[in-house]
Amino acid sequence: MGDVEDPDLISDLPQSILESILTRLPIRDAVRTSILSSKWRYRWTTLTHLVFDDKCVSDRPVVENCMIKFITRALFLHQGPIHKFHLSTSYLQCCPDIDQWILFLSRSDIKELVLELGEGEWFRVPSCLFNCKKLTHLELFRCEFDPPPTFKGFLYLRSLSLHQVLVAPEAIESLISGCPLLESLALSYFDSLALNIHAPNLKYLCLEGEFTDICLENTPLLVAMSVAMYMNDDIAECFEQSSSCNFIKFLGGVPRLERLAGHIYFTKYLSIGDYPGSQAITYSHLKIIELYQVSFEDMKEIRVVLRLITNSPNLKELRVSGLSTVVASAEALDLEFWSKDCPKDCTFKQLKVVKMADMSGVPHEMEFLKFLLVNSPVLETMSITPCVYVMDGRLNMLVQLVRFRRASASAEIIFTQDETLCVS
Amino acid sequence: MFGALLEDGEGGGLEVLIDSQKPLNAALHFIQPSCTASEGDTSVGDTVCQMSEVDMAVVKPEALVDDIVQMMRSYIWIQTTDGAVQQVEQEVAMFCPMICQEVIQKGRGSSKNYAISLPQGVGPSMFSLILDYCRFHQVPGRSNKEHKSFDEKFVRMDTKRLCELTSAADSLQLKPLVDLTSCALARIIEGKTPEEIREIFHLPDDLTEEEKLEPLKNTNDDPRIRLLNRLYAKKRKDLKEREKLKSVEAGEEHMDDRSVDDLLSFINGRDGESIGMKTSKNRKKNQKRKDQHKCAPEMYKKESNAFSSLCHNAKFGHELQSSLSETLKLQDVADVIFAPTAGFEDVDIDDEIDLALKEEIDREVEDFARILNSDWPERMQRASILESRRGDRHNYLLMAMAP
């Protein structure tokens, strides 16, 4: 008889909450709410965060076309500003519609833009992107980036991430210096890039690729750094000839550094150039150091590692991995270094955790471990993972380890036999 | 902040408190309810002045630890929407920004008389839920994992209560809880069909058929929706056919005359004044589609913008003319076969297109008129072919009428 109309539970919630709910839905579901009821018809059109990925079209043969249509229609129906636009898909290749989308976004106060297209032809960034004045966050993958000569920089840009982007080095440098608020910079997969980085507010730096010459000229606030240097023979040659000290160029002006991670050939890169012993820089905030693929057969690299850790009085965690391609030879050169030239009187007062991976058991590695054990009074754990190729030398390593003096009574040495446990 | 407190006229022993070097502590001490419990409904001034000696002694900057302990035991008076007044532990209640604001900026909550009244959306049961949330989260030192597992269990409730909780948390400006409930609601909505969502939230199904059907709005390729579209389109075509046949029976002669006139008027650039006949419009559309491959690509693109939104399979944004004409040929086929089982989901909703599209189409019509004038003989031929296909009865009548 008299049916009590159940009251609408949700449509009367405040707009901000409904928007927040719609933002948490995948874009497809958000758009579909438009046929729920009259109140919901255009609710989704004022969303300021639009995230498109491979899930927003169902898996059909003509997916690329569907996706283009979907995005274009969604943009066309949208009202109001768009603050966040993420497009991350492997289905879509470069197509003319993308230029139109960026043009539309540049007129909609876009703040966060992420563009990741498929692996096909690289997309050329249209000039309207450089008109997005309010951009705070930019991430580009696989594209050609060519700023017009009148472009001065994004004044509000906080985070820049260029991954496999074709761009002239001067353009990157001027882009970086033209973004005064830049806090986070990530450059990956660049070929032979030489950069001077001027970024007074930069806090986080992530570099990955073949860099010939990096100089952190003005990055006083840098807090965390992660660098992976790929080196080929040309670059190595070019380094032989240079005399400037890479260590200084890289780590000379980062007094606030808290976390340093160096992958692939980073230590080798740092070891190039003559280090003027007079300048001793203290990294009083440096707490975590990770150095991967350190060659313990190269004295210069060992010195770099020692220099780093002895100049970091507040170091808490150290992770080092060796070069697994090293063939453990029975004899070793320069072993006197450890007894004579090794830095004396350096105590790692805060060092608690040490993780060594890919250890081949070469004499210098063992001496390094000995050095650490003797000078770390508060050490809690030292975990050692031998290199997978070294089977015979393990017993030898253990024998030596057991003998080393330990400054910390509570130190645990954990020798991991399981090959799958990898530090990096 | 202090100015506000003073102006409230809560006078009394306030001066002592302000001497404290820690402003926030002072404010909190001010509301220290030694004057709770037993005091009852005395006047404002009395309430504060009745602060006992013990409390005054505690308010010394040095005795911070004691202060904290004291704060832990203090309560805030809160009045729920049903009129009941209750005490809530201070640290729990202060977790809600709105309550915090009331206490600090307006000095309320110190006594039964001056209880903070909750906003409309916060009912008693909701408030107790929120207090449970605050009670858990304000305790420091819990791990993220513990918080997360609590949250997960916390939001397990029926949808009605979840919506009420969201609204209540929003009124109290408790952002973490709003985020939590929004997430939970989003999870409920995600992946469900519109009918299911309407069922869950009791949403009225008040959109008209056309509004639902407009492919422009359903910007997804969900096969279920496409099937629905197709079925609806079929039904509508059926309806139209029946209407057409009825009116054909009713006014055949009329139609015969008009057929030629219709063409003329269309060609001369006037919008087809339909006499309730959809056929003229259909013809117009069909004509346009056929003509499109003759005109410049730009014009076609504009037109196709209008129509491709109606036809799922029209290529959008393609510049090559060959593919255009290809599409057109397919459309031709669809048009000519008037049986509803068209291969294409040619949703023939020409009557219900958006106003914007309509304007665009009007413009196109004028443009086409000009072009058509140059191609007159061909048009006539085409038109007559179309005419002849409109139902057997019509044909028969034509023949009957033919001199």
Interface residues (C-beta under 8 A of the other chain):
Chain A: E5 D6 P7 D8 L9 I10 S11 L13 P14 S16 I17 S20 I21 L22 R24 L25 P26 R28 D29 V31 R32 T33 S34 I35 L36 S37 S38 K39 W40 R41 C56 V57 S58 R60 N65 C66 I68 K69 F70 T72 R73 A74 L77 P96 D97
Chain B: T159 K160 C163 T166 S167 D170 V178 D179 S182 C183 L185 A186 I189 E190 G191 P194 I197 R198 F201 H202 L203 P204 D205 D206 L207 E211 K212 L216 K217 N218 T219 N220 D221 D222 P223 S309 K315 F316 G317
